[in-house]
Amino acid sequence: MVVQFAMRGEAAPLMQAGEFSPIKPRTPDPYGFEFYRGRTRLQDSVLVAVAGVDVRHHVDAIGTLRAGLLSQTVILEFGPKLLINAGTAGGFHARGGAIGDVYLGSSPVVFHDRRINLPGGFLGFGEGHRPVLHETDITLRLGLKAGTVSSGDSLDCTPEDMKHLRRLGASVKEMEAAAIATVCEAHRVPLVLLKAITDIVDHHPELHGVSTEEQFLKNYSLAVGNLTEKLELLIHHYTHNPPEGVPP
């Protein structure tokens, strides 16, 4: 099992609570991906993959491009039977979302900013609509929320983005999952999405005038703490109860 993160700060609490050591892939990696193997606090074995740091700008390499490349590397190098993409995201007040909520993504995962209005199947191709693994009983047992995850490559949300997010029924807005799902579907690797809410995208009245960036920075630690707590339990569950059709 592999857990993939975009940001080092999202991965750190899981590894600090357990016992992990860095490892290197067999094939030289030009992107600076980071890989760690170890055990969680609940003593479950897992490999952690992090998108790493952009060598030019020295920041976490977030976004769909790096996420897809990392998933491809993880699958080819380590052959996981299950991949969990864990991270922070935006939520929607209109769909019952609140700061600190943790969501288990339901199928399908989509892109909200790949708008290709050409004849044929281009619209569906752009939106993605890739499958993810979602088990309702796990959602209830772990006290998670459930909803559609939508990915784009901007932290903010334009009016055009919002129009498509609403049309697609998104409960979670983030920057990696749909790209990861594209790779996982191609390799037939089940994908689970776990996302913790740092900001409210549709601007609850109490957040009037507060930018996405301000919300993210203020609520990041809370969201990551909640994410880590639920992630440990999710890893424990799938360690002892692999999805049907997936070898243990």
C-alpha positions in Angstrom: 0.0 0.0 0.0 1.2 3.5 -0.9 0.0 6.8 0.5 0.7 9.7 -1.8 0.9 13.3 -0.6 1.5 16.6 -2.5 3.0 18.5 0.4 5.7 17.6 2.9 3.7 19.2 5.8 0.8 16.9 5.0 3.0 13.8 5.2 5.1 14.7 8.2 2.7 14.0 11.1 2.0 10.5 9.9 5.7 9.7 9.7 6.7 11.4 12.9 4.2 9.4 14.8 5.5 6.2 13.3 8.8 4.8 12.2 9.9 5.6 8.7 13.1 5.7 6.7 13.9 7.3 3.3 14.3 5.0 0.3 15.4 5.5 -3.3 13.7 4.2 -6.4 15.7 1.9 -8.7 15.3 4.3 -11.6 17.0 7.7 -11.4 14.3 10.4 -10.5 14.8 13.8 -12.1 11.9 15.4 -10.2 13.0 15.1 -6.6 10.2 12.8 -5.4 10.6 11.6 -1.8 9.9 8.0 -0.7 9.7 6.6 2.8 9.0 3.1 4.0 8.0 2.2 7.5 5.2 1.6 10.0 2.5 3.8 11.3 1.7 4.4 14.9 -0.7 1.5 14.6 2.1 -0.7 13.3 0.8 -1.0 9.8 3.4 -1.2 7.0 3.1 1.4 4.3 5.2 3.3 1.7 4.8 7.1 1.7 5.4 9.0 -1.5 5.7 12.9 -1.5 5.9 15.1 -4.6 8.9 16.8 -3.2 10.3 20.3 -3.8 10.5 22.2 -7.0 14.2 22.7 -7.7 13.7 26.1 -9.3 11.3 27.8 -6.9 12.0 25.8 -3.7 8.4 25.1 -2.8 6.2 22.0 -2.5 5.5 20.7 -6.0 1.7 20.8 -5.8 -0.6 20.4 -8.8 -1.8 17.8 -11.3 1.3 17.5 -13.4 3.6 16.5 -10.6 0.9 14.3 -9.0 0.4 12.3 -12.1 4.2 11.8 -12.6 4.6 10.7 -9.0 1.8 8.2 -9.3 3.3 6.7 -12.5 6.7 6.4 -10.8 5.1 4.8 -7.7 3.2 2.2 -9.6 6.1 1.3 -11.9 8.7 1.2 -9.2 6.8 -0.3 -6.3 3.7 -2.1 -7.7 1.2 -1.1 -5.0 -2.1 -3.1 -4.8 -3.8 0.0 -3.4 -3.0 3.8 -3.5 -4.3 6.3 -1.0 -4.1 10.0 -2.0 -4.3 12.1 1.2 -4.2 15.8 1.4 -5.9 19.1 2.2 -8.6 20.8 0.1 -11.4 23.3 -0.1 -15.0 22.5 0.8 -18.4 23.9 0.1 -20.7 25.4 2.7 -23.7 24.8 0.4 -22.9 21.1 0.4 -22.5 20.9 4.2 -18.7 21.3 4.3 -16.9 22.9 7.3 -13.3 23.7 8.2 -11.6 20.5 9.5 -14.0 18.0 7.9 -12.4 14.9 6.4 -13.9 13.5 3.2 -13.7 10.1 1.7 -14.0 10.8 -2.1 -16.8 9.1 -3.9 -16.7 8.1 -7.6 -16.1 9.6 -10.0 -13.3 12.2 -9.5 -13.3 15.0 -12.0 -11.4 18.1 -13.3 -13.3 21.4 -13.1 -10.8 23.5 -15.1 -10.2 21.3 -18.2 -12.9 22.8 -20.4 -12.6 21.5 -24.0 -15.8 22.5 -25.8 -15.1 20.7 -29.1 -17.3 18.1 -30.9 -17.1 14.5 -30.0 -15.9 13.2 -26.6 -13.6 16.1 -25.7 -15.8 17.5 -23.0 -15.9 14.2 -21.1 -12.2 13.7 -21.8 -11.4 17.0 -20.2 -13.6 16.4 -17.1 -12.1 13.0 -16.6 -14.8 11.2 -14.6 -12.3 8.5 -13.3 -13.3 5.9 -10.8 -12.2 5.8 -7.2 -12.7 3.2 -4.4 -15.4 4.3 -1.9 -16.9 2.1 0.8 -19.9 3.6 2.6 -19.4 1.5 5.7 -15.9 2.9 6.1 -17.2 6.5 5.8 -19.7 5.8 8.6 -17.3 3.9 10.8 -14.5 6.5 10.7 -16.8 9.5 11.0 -16.0 10.8 7.5 -18.0 12.8 5.0 -18.5 11.6 1.5 -18.5 13.6 -1.8 -17.2 14.2 -5.2 -13.6 15.4 -5.4 -12.7 17.9 -8.2 -9.2 18.9 -9.2 -7.7 22.0 -10.8 -4.4 23.7 -11.0 -5.3 27.0 -9.2 -5.6 27.6 -5.4 -8.3 30.2 -6.0 -11.7 29.7 -7.6 -12.9 31.9 -10.5 -16.6 32.4 -11.3 -16.2 30.0 -14.3 -14.6 27.4 -12.1 -17.4 27.8 -9.6 -20.0 27.3 -12.3 -18.4 23.9 -13.3 -17.8 22.8 -9.7 -21.5 23.3 -9.0 -22.5 21.5 -12.2 -20.2 18.6 -11.4 -21.6 18.3 -7.9 -18.2 18.8 -6.2 -18.0 18.7 -2.4 -14.2 18.9 -2.4 -11.9 21.2 -4.5 -8.2 20.3 -4.7 -5.2 20.1 -7.0 -4.1 16.5 -7.5 -6.7 13.7 -7.3 -8.1 13.6 -10.8 -4.6 13.3 -12.3 -3.7 10.5 -9.9 -6.9 8.7 -10.8 -6.1 8.9 -14.5 -2.8 7.0 -13.9 -4.4 4.5 -11.4 -7.1 3.7 -13.9 -4.6 3.0 -16.7 -2.7 0.6 -14.4 -5.8 -0.9 -12.7 -4.7 0.2 -9.3 -7.5 1.0 -6.8 -7.4 4.6 -5.6 -8.8 5.9 -2.3 -9.1 9.7 -1.8 -8.9 11.2 1.7 -9.2 15.0 1.9 -9.3 17.4 4.9 -10.9 20.9 4.5 -8.8 24.0 5.0 -11.0 26.6 3.4 -14.6 27.2 2.2 -14.7 27.7 -1.5 -18.2 29.2 -1.8 -17.6 31.8 0.9 -19.8 31.3 3.9 -21.1 34.7 5.1 -18.9 34.5 8.2 -15.9 34.3 5.8 -16.8 37.4 3.8 -13.6 39.2 2.7 -11.3 36.3 3.8 -9.3 35.0 0.9 -8.6 31.3 0.2 -5.0 31.9 1.0 -5.8 33.3 4.4 -8.1 30.5 5.2 -5.6 27.9 4.0 -2.8 29.2 6.2 -5.0 29.7 9.2 -6.6 26.2 9.1 -3.8 24.1 7.7 -2.5 22.6 11.0 -6.1 21.8 12.1 -6.9 20.1 8.8 -3.6 18.1 8.7 -4.1 16.9 12.3 -7.6 15.7 11.4 -6.4 14.1 8.2 -3.6 12.2 10.0 -5.9 10.8 12.6 -8.3 9.4 10.0 -5.5 8.3 7.6 -4.0 6.1 10.3 -7.3 4.4 10.8 -7.9 4.1 7.0 -4.5 2.5 6.5 -5.2 0.1 9.4 -8.5 -0.9 7.9 -7.1 -1.6 4.4 -4.1 -3.4 5.8 -6.4 -6.0 7.5 -9.3 -5.8 5.0 -8.0 -5.3 1.5 -10.7 -4.4 -1.0 -12.5 -7.3 -2.8 -10.4 -8.5 -5.7 -7.2 -6.9 -4.4 -4.5 -9.3 -3.0 -3.5 -8.6 0.6 
